[in-house]
Each structure stands twice: as structure tokens, then as C-alpha cells.
């Protein structure tokens, strides 16, 4: 309503004569004036519709950003879960092979076990922290901040997998070397 009044007032001011000193009586073409007013009213309606459309699009963009943030968080959590699954597989398969090897000395068993236990404990702490972040709104943080924390934990989880893979490979190399050394030292010579 205010828009219509504003448009009519603007149209009326524009149609006033520029100077009072003009000669003769000013003439107005009512048809053009009515047409102009109708065009201004239509323009006002279109502008109002455009404002509504912009607001709708802005709301839709915010909703999409929220969904995108949730999807990003879910992907990070999924990646962390996969990394933890890899850690468990290494612990179940490779660690048993390493500890059962006759080429690992008894004093090394404790070091190997502690080394792997530290990584697994870090993994469990990460899972607990993620549960806390996702379930309790972790001090009322925004989705972007939560996603940033989850990404950092995802990178930390990847580092743990890389670390445990490197340690496993190193211990397997040690076992392989000692096995080869044992074969060389205990071979039969035919001179």
C-alpha cells in the first residue's frame, strides 16, 4: 500500500509543470497519465514479486548450505569410521603375525604392543570426541565449526592409519630381515 502511494506521488510530482512562468494553460493528456500510473502500479507489483522471489531463493540457499554441511559432516564421520576399521583389521591380522613370529624378541613384544596400543587408544579417544561433538552440540557451535573439527579429526585418523601401516611394515621388514639372517647363519656349507 505504501508502495502504491509512493508511486502515485512520484508520478504526480513528475507531471507538475517545471516553471510557473510558462505561458498559457498547461494541458494534460489524461490517457497517458492513466497509462503511466497503471505501468507504475504494475512495476510495483513486479518489484514486490521479485523481492518475494529473492527472499525465497535466499531461504532455499540457506537450507541447501545446512544440508551440505550435514552431508560434509557425515562424510567425515564415515571416513573416520573406515579408518578405525582399518586400524582394527591391522590389529587383528598383522599384529598377531608380528607378535607370534619367532623372530621378535621377548623384550620387543612389550614395545610393539605399547606402540600399537597408543594408536588404538588415540583412535578410541577420537571416536568418543566425535560422539560428543555430534550429540551435545559441543558448546553450541555452528555447523561450519563442527565440520571443521570433524575434518581435522578425519585428517588425524588418516595419519593414525598411515602411522600404523608404517609401523606394521617396519616390523614385518625386521622379521623378514631376521628370518633371512637366520637362514644365512644356519645354512649348511658344502665346501
Residue pairs with C-beta under 8 A, 6 or more apart in sequence:
3 44
3 47
3 48
4 41
4 44
7 37
7 40
7 41
7 43
7 44
8 37
8 40
10 40
11 33
11 36
11 37
11 40
15 28
15 33
17 26
66 143
69 143
69 144
69 146
69 147
70 143
72 147
72 150
72 151
73 134
73 143
73 146
73 147
73 150
76 147
76 150
76 151
76 153
76 154
77 130
77 134
77 150
79 154
79 157
79 158
80 126
80 127
80 130
80 150
80 153
80 154
80 157
83 123
83 154
83 157
83 158
83 160
83 161
84 123
84 126
84 127
84 157
86 161
87 119
87 120
87 123
87 160
87 161
87 164
90 164
90 165
90 168
91 116
91 120
94 168
94 172
95 112
95 116
95 168
97 172
98 104
98 112
98 168
98 171
98 172
98 175
99 109
99 112
99 113
101 175
103 174
103 175
103 178
103 179
103 182
104 112
104 171
104 174
104 175
112 171
115 167
116 164
116 167
119 160
119 163
119 164
119 167
122 156
122 160
123 157
123 160
126 153
126 156
126 157
126 160
129 153
130 150
130 153
132 138
133 146
133 149
133 150
134 146
138 146
138 149
141 149
